[in-house]
Amino acid sequence: MGVLSGIRVLEFEAIGPGPFGTMLLADMGADVIRIDRPVAHSDLGPKASGPRIDITGRGRRSVTLDLKKPEAVATALELIERADVVIEGFRPGAMERLGLGPDVALKRNPKLVYGRMTGWGQTGPLADRAGHDLNYIALSGVLSGIGPAGGKPAVPLNLVGDYGGGGMLLAMGVLAALLNVQRGGVGQVVDAAMIEGAAQLGAVFWGMIASGNWKEERGTNWLDSGAPWYDTYATSDGHYMTVGAVEGRFYAELIDKLGLADAGLPSQHDRKGWPQLRAAFEMVFASRTRAQWCDVFEGSDACVAPVLGFGEAPNHAQHRARGSFIEVGGVVQPGPAPRFSATPSALPRSAPDRGEHGREALGDWGFDADTIARLQRQGLGLRPDGVKPNPDYSTIQQEQAA
């Protein structure tokens, strides 16, 4: 099921934006095999307590390979030959050093779309440097505009670089390249760089700066909390409400619902009057609870909504009506999006353990039992049927390789 049904994606294990972009493809029906390391990497950021719940890894099946071994590289190339898409997120040159770079892959499979996810891009003076989301969006220019007036830049989680400017950009590029192949074009490399994706997300602001309608000083503009009618306000119970009443008619409804229509306040776009407006909004919102304000603005076009926590959001009536959140393996998570009327996305399966469902996946990709046995002798790892997940899976892999 799904709009990408029949598209085969070979993903090399990574973290962050690559898995997120691949999740989008898997959610839309692509058949994804992930090549995992035989044992989890020992240094992938903060050590979390309890099991890691890998939502962005959903919808795959897994095989394991130690790509430092020549026979494992040969196995990976056999998988590449049968794939429509390859996705990797290593530093530039890493796949080439393994013998799995795009030149080799495209020679074996000329119609292949080879997706590469990095922070800085495949070229340039920073290409070989380490970095994370915050570093990329800092150099993109976008981070400079996020934060309160007079304060330091605010950290917007890792959404702008890793996911919006990274994984989503990668998925879009892969889809465009696939469309080109289906129209008779050749396979090619998709070079997705988070620093460029983040910059693209900020395209509108370069336009506003050029036209004199945006100041580079944080928190002084109409979309960065500078305008009192585009900000968040505390309620009496310690929660927050958002206000986004940009258009005049919506602003008028906001003022009416707040009981300020006859308060003699400055006009909406009188910048000198913004401090007075903000003070009035703060005082009024602090007089009631979040729930009470939700009742006040129910059915209104004043562009006001409560700030919900991660645990609260799935229970909101809008999400419940659309089924925006789903439960997979006992874990509540966002469902596949966008929606397709003729080819709806199926409920995804949980992220696989190392080697889980790999035998099934290889069969679906056209490998017969003898070939699968040969690939196993070359180092390909499959979790034996009936074996439950083991935090230290290396023992099983060593037994398979023996």
Sequence and secondary structure as in RCSB ss.txt:
>XXXX:A:sequence
MGVLSGIRVLEFEAIGPGPFGTMLLADMGADVIRIDRPVAHSDLGPKASGPRIDITGRGRRSVTLDLKKPEAVAT
ALELIERADVVIEGFRPGAMERLGLGPDVALKRNPKLVYGRMTGWGQTGPLADRAGHDLNYIALSGVLSGIGPAG
GKPAVPLNLVGDYGGGGMLLAMGVLAALLNVQRGGVGQVVDAAMIEGAAQLGAVFWGMIASGNWKEERGTNWLDS
GAPWYDTYATSDGHYMTVGAVEGRFYAELIDKLGLADAGLPSQHDRKGWPQLRAAFEMVFASRTRAQWCDVFEGS
DACVAPVLGFGEAPNHAQHRARGSFIEVGGVVQPGPAPRFSATPSALPRSAPDRGEHGREALGDWGFDADTIARL
QRQGLGLRPDGVKPNPDYSTIQQEQAA
>XXXX:A:secstr
  TTTT EEEEE   THHHHHHHHHHHTT EEEEEE SS  S SSS  SS    GGGTTEEEEE  TTSHHHHHH
HHHHHHH SEEEE S TTHHHHHT SHHHHHHH TT EEEEEESS SSSTTTTS   HHHHHHHHSSGGG S TT
S     TTIIIIIIIIIHHHHHHHHHHHHHHHTT   EEEEEEHHHHHHHHTHHHHHHHHTT   SSTT STTTT
 STTEEEEE TTS EEEEE  SHHHHHHHHHHTT TTS    TT GGGHHHHHHHHHHHHTTS HHHHHHHHTT 
 S EEE   TTTGGGSHHHHHHT EEEETTEEEE   S  SSS          TTTTHHHHHHHTT  HHHHHHH
HHTT B   TT    SSTHHHHHHHH 
